[in-house]
Amino acid sequence: MRDVQREDGRFPDVAPLGVGFGGLLWGSAGITVPWEVYQQYGDKSLLAAHYAAMGRYIDYILAKTINPETGILEQEKVWGNLGDWLGPEDNKNDKTLMWEAYFLYDLDIMVKVSKLLGKESEARRYADLYRKRKDFFLRTYVDKATARTISSGADGPEKGKPVDIQTSYVLPLAFGLVPPELREEFAARLAQTVRRENVGDDGKTYPAYSLMTGFIGTAWISKALSDNGYDDVAYKLLQQTTYPSWLYSVEQGATTIWERLNSYTHVDGFGENNRMNSFNHYSFGAVGAWMYAYSLGIMRDENHPGFKHFVLSPRVDPTRQMRFARGHYDSLYGRIESAWEVKDGEVRYSFTVPANTSATLYLPVASADKVTGNGRVLQAGKEGVKEVVWQEGMLRVEVLSGTYHWVVASADVLGRRH
């Protein structure tokens, strides 16, 4: 990406060709990719090597894409004007809402990277920009009286009109842009958009628990739901099999992740999609990150990148449609394993923490004495367990390397659902 960055700081969509049409949401990869790689592997040298390019991109956004009269982001049409690409209701969105949300996400990353690299003056500059643009976002795109997202009027619906669709709520929630006093109602709005029928841009009515997001919203919708107490909605969204949904393509014979959720169907074949119809595309497969981090509960610890220390916080399906989950991640330190199973009135957990690492485990249980291992109540100082703390329905356990098998009665597992 650095090799093909333009002189003005813009990142193109395709490297090494240096061409592209996606705009702000695609160019943001120049910020988010190095940050994700650092979080996954803990290599700070990558951030140092890429930092200047990241800064040039932010300068490009500030100099070339902000309307001096309105303050609203606008893109060079030659660069592209994409929003929630291939989303069934993308035409209802205000693309500038998504651009601004991602710009804020980029700025937040720049604050963190600057601090990591010891660039305190740059960190203060980006933090100041973040505060100002966040205030602008809330004034322009959030109606605090109704806890709804609204249009800027620059793209899509007229100014002030509600933008009541999944992606418009997903990004502010996922990026931490919603004020604390609005967060509960805002999240309820998101859950409502998933639970109800929705009319797509094609005029068709799609059933409840349909995936109405495109490339951008899909990456964050399950996280936004689970982070705000709607594990049940996230699981129902995952388990939907009618179009548009992740499992619809599986029902049509998919063995890979497709560019479109209906790239091929038993009824219409390839339809009219031949011109742009990849059968090996990452975007809708982003739900896999939620399956690892929430269903299995294998999460990175931002303060300890590279999984030297990590979090285990498995979310048992509150709907009980999924009765078990098991999987692993091969970290630099070895294999991390997580599994849960609902059986015979119990939830049985199993975890493996690799050698020379540690983990913080979270279990939503009624009380600390409800968790047993090898027939004994879980206790600090026993079998690799450093600390056990229970507070307000959540058990936090600090564990060292080792393999653990714990059991909780199903009735004592507090489902995260509304």
Beta strands, then each sheet from edge to edge (+ up, - down):
strand 1: 142-143
strand 2: 148-149
strand 3: 198-199
strand 4: 205-206
strand 5: 298-300
strand 6: 309-312
strand 7: 324-331
strand 8: 334-343
strand 9: 346-363
strand 10: 372-373
strand 11: 376-377
strand 12: 385-391
strand 13: 394-409
sheet 1: 1+ 2-
sheet 2: 3+ 4-
sheet 3: 5+ 6- 9- 8+ 7-
sheet 4: 5+ 6- 9- 13+ 12-
sheet 5: 10+ 11-
end
